[in-house]
Amino acid sequence: MLNFLVWNQHKKNLIRAIVDIYNSERFDFIALIESQVDPNSTIKSLNAVSRYNFRSVVDPNPEPYFIIIYNDKFSDVQIRLDNTRVVIYQLFPKSYLDLILVTLHIPSKLRSSSKRQALFVRKTIDSIRSIEQYLNHDRTIVIGDFNLNPYDDAMLGADEFHTCMDLNHLRSRPSRIVHGDEFHHFYNPMWGTMGDRTTGPPGTYFYDDSSEYINTFWNTYDQVILRPSIANILSSSSPKIITNSKNYNFLDFNGRPDSALASDHLPIAFSLDDNQIKEAK
């Protein structure tokens, strides 16, 4: 298994919490958004408790939006495109073929219109397609703080992320034709994590503003989506929303993200089953 952690840390230094989660979950790849941790200190702390050696991606941006830390289950991780809020990496797992990993942080609904978010998504899709064409494959995974729910238009639109909740359907129909143009899908497993009938919390982010005309309160802004060509290696227990570790509870007494203790976003985790895609290189 390759285990991934994704966490918007709300501009905090949560190194102790990261290590505590690692002691329970044993992640191989960590993507931090809006984090104030020092990568070198984090690596040192992780290496002290791991049998694998961790290192970080050196980002030429003096104030990178993302901190990427990975262990030696990967031979390399390279930046292919850096647009500040969208960074596209090429991952080289030792056990199988390379992957495209997109990290993103879409502007918040509190400060951006839906039209601006949609424009951001369309530009991101253009960048993804460009990298897929350049690398001649679409083994693509997108992670981050989407500031969108799975049911929002920009997640569903044919010329936007064009996600679908049904992997069985996508296996036979990974794309569709709309007004004469072909649009490729992403699979979105986050639908299975939503609501209070799941094993975890109803979402990853709670927004309590009773003055809004429409407010779902719980939101699933932190997501992972995958192209159908790679979605079959997502483990059956993935993704999951992390609410606690051995020494931390990331929910307050109301069962909502505890921003005083940690972050206003809950971390998400997912695993890829490398045994399913070991192919001759």
Secondary structure as UniProt FT lines:
FT   STRAND          2..12
FT   HELIX           15..25
FT   STRAND          29..35
FT   HELIX           39..47
FT   TURN            48..49
FT   STRAND          54..56
FT   STRAND          66..71
FT   TURN            72..73
FT   STRAND          74..82
FT   STRAND          86..93
FT   STRAND          99..105
FT   TURN            109..111
FT   HELIX           114..135
FT   STRAND          140..145
FT   TURN            150..151
FT   HELIX           153..156
FT   TURN            158..161
FT   STRAND          163..164
FT   HELIX           167..172
FT   STRAND          175..178
FT   TURN            179..180
FT   STRAND          181..184
FT   STRAND          186..187
FT   HELIX           189..193
FT   TURN            196..197
FT   STRAND          205..206
FT   TURN            210..211
FT   STRAND          218..219
FT   STRAND          222..226
FT   HELIX           228..231
FT   TURN            232..233
FT   TURN            236..237
FT   STRAND          240..241
FT   TURN            253..254
FT   TURN            259..261
FT   STRAND          268..272
FT   HELIX           274..276
//
